[in-house]
């Protein structure tokens, strides 16, 4: 028998402000980006990955590339 690692279905991060207070949770899935504000009991807001990609790269968004 050969063992292997299996990746999770998503990557999740808790977002905090400058005072270390929770702002919300962001979850990245292969097909969607999800957001849950702090204290939300109704689950995540979700947008398909392609819709997010189209939005973030649209000039009207005002998003800038980072400097890496």
C-alpha positions in Angstrom: 0.0 0.0 0.0 1.3 3.4 -1.0 0.2 6.4 1.1 -0.2 10.0 -0.2 -1.4 13.4 0.9 -4.8 14.7 -0.3 -5.3 18.4 -0.6 -8.3 20.0 1.1 -11.3 21.2 -0.8 -10.6 24.9 0.1 -8.2 27.3 1.7 -9.6 29.5 4.5 -8.2 32.5 6.3 -9.6 34.6 9.2 -9.2 38.3 8.4 -8.4 40.6 11.4 -8.0 44.4 11.7 -5.1 46.4 13.1 -6.5 45.7 16.6 -6.5 41.9 16.0 -10.4 41.9 15.9 -12.0 39.5 13.5 -13.4 41.2 10.4 -14.5 38.0 8.7 -13.4 34.8 6.9 -12.4 34.4 3.3 -12.5 30.9 1.7 -11.0 30.1 -1.7 -12.3 27.1 -3.6 -11.2 26.0 -7.1 -14.5 27.3 -8.5 -15.5 30.1 -6.1 -14.5 32.8 -3.7 -16.5 32.9 -0.4 -16.8 35.6 2.3 -18.4 35.5 5.7 -18.5 38.6 7.8 -17.8 38.4 11.5 -20.9 37.1 13.4 -22.7 35.9 10.4 -24.7 32.8 11.2 -26.2 32.3 7.7 -23.1 31.1 6.0 -20.9 32.5 3.3 -21.5 34.9 0.4 -20.1 33.2 -2.7 -19.2 34.3 -6.2 -18.0 32.0 -9.0 -14.2 32.3 -9.6 -14.7 33.5 -13.2 -17.1 36.3 -12.1 -14.5 37.4 -9.5 -11.7 37.2 -12.0 -13.7 39.4 -14.5 -14.6 41.9 -11.8 -11.1 42.3 -10.2 -9.4 42.7 -13.6 -12.0 45.2 -14.9 -10.5 48.8 -15.2 -13.6 50.2 -13.5 -12.8 48.2 -10.3 -9.8 50.3 -9.6 -7.8 47.3 -8.4 -4.0 47.6 -8.7 -1.4 44.9 -9.2 0.8 44.3 -6.2 4.6 44.9 -6.5 6.2 41.5 -6.4 
